[in-house]
Amino acid sequence: MFSCAAAAKSGAEELGQLAVQIIRFVDDAQPGWIACEFVDAHGRTHTLIDKVPIFSDIVLDAESIYPQPGTVGCEIVARYKGANGVELLRISTAKPWCITSTEELSEFVVLPSQVGAD
């Protein structure tokens, strides 16, 4: 089972911001909850759901227009070349905000172009 406490104890880290698309408003419980998606390096779509401020500085609600661009903090766990020579990043959304996907995943393989500096 995933543990945020265990994730928070790792040593040196490189943090970044994973680009996501905010696709819908989920719940108006303060401060509002939204769903975001991104496509990993293997073409698989992942959905993340959490509070609006985790993904955007913009005030969003049920009346906002979607999709909207957003980001989520992540830790760059590894950089490597895939079988076809393309550079890949293995990232974790467990840091800094303990975010998991709707499938309870927190590690993903993405392209470097999907992750900006923190």
HELIX and SHEET records of a PDB file:
HELIX    1   1 CYS A    4  ALA A    7  1                                   4    
HELIX    2   2 VAL A   52  PHE A   55  1                                   4    
HELIX    3   3 PRO A  112  GLN A  114  5                                   3    
SHEET    1   A 6 THR A  45  LYS A  51  0                                        
SHEET    2   A 6 TRP A  33  VAL A  39 -1                                        
SHEET    3   A 6 GLU A  14  ASP A  27 -1                                        
SHEET    4   A 6 GLN A  68  LYS A  81 -1                                        
SHEET    5   A 6 GLU A  87  SER A  92 -1                                        
SHEET    6   A 6 GLU A 107  VAL A 110 -1                                        
SHEET    1   B 4 THR A  45  LYS A  51  0                                        
SHEET    2   B 4 TRP A  33  VAL A  39 -1                                        
SHEET    3   B 4 GLU A  14  ASP A  27 -1                                        
SHEET    4   B 4 VAL A 115  ALA A 117 -1                                        
END                                                                             
